[in-house]
Amino acid sequence: MLFFTQCFGAVLDLIHLRFQHYKAKRVFSAAGQLVCVVNPTHSLKYAPTRCAAAQTSVEQGVLPPCHHHEAVHDPQLVPCTCPLFSCPWEGHLEVVVSHLRQTHRINILQGAEIVFLATEMHLPAPTDWIIMHSCLGHQFLLVLRKQEKYEGHPQFFATMMLIGTPTQADNFTYRLELNRNQRRLKWEATPRSVLECVDSVISDGDCLVLNTSLAQLFSDNGSLAIGIAITTSKVHNAEAEM
């Protein structure tokens, strides 16, 4: 009976996932957009990243550990950029994608425009939804996080990070769009580099920010669909023409 119950539960989860994917494809197929269903990464024991710890130390007037880390180790090494994981890994930018795919099983989707379908939005904070987006010869990391900036008031933060340098990131513009029930909300900005901390981007509010009530307006049965488009910036295009 136990074996049957576990198998039956797994089958129901699979059917639910396929149904969510089918609904998203039905809604967005007319626009020719690829749909990626993203399950949440939920951590009941959230451990702050090294970047978050460094920021706290600065606020308290203490020398951040990151400064000592940079003085001792190779400054070109990048810590693991996967949020909600206290992962000790670090390596060069060229192998960040391999680490995220092999260690953290982060999916990668290719295409100029895709749809990011985050499921189970009701889960308590902190929770992350993460995918990689391959476009224009580069890889981007999209992070949607549910987090309480104030106790008892969870918010959703969505940002795009380029797996590259800040100079490379300046060459691109990303757009996040929510569209449902005759409502449309857009966020357009330059992506940040993964050399910067996702935590600091969220703390600064330099991303798409949704409170719970606003997220519910755009969600459908606990899932939130975010359209993603990446283009080269106008400045980059003008330099290329010259």
ABEGO torsion letter per residue (X at the ends): XAAAAAAAAAAAAAAAAAAAAAAAAAAAAAAGBBBBBBBBBBBABBBBBAAAAAAAAAAAGBBBAAAAAAAABBAABBBBABBGBBBABBBBAAAAAAAAAAAAGBBBBBEABBBBBBBGAABBOBBBBBBBBBBGGBBBBBBBBBBBABBGBBBBBBBBBBBBBAAAAAABBBBBBBBBGGBBBBBBBBBBBAABBAAAAAAAGBBBBBBAAAAAAABBGGBBBBBBBBBBBAAAAAAAAX
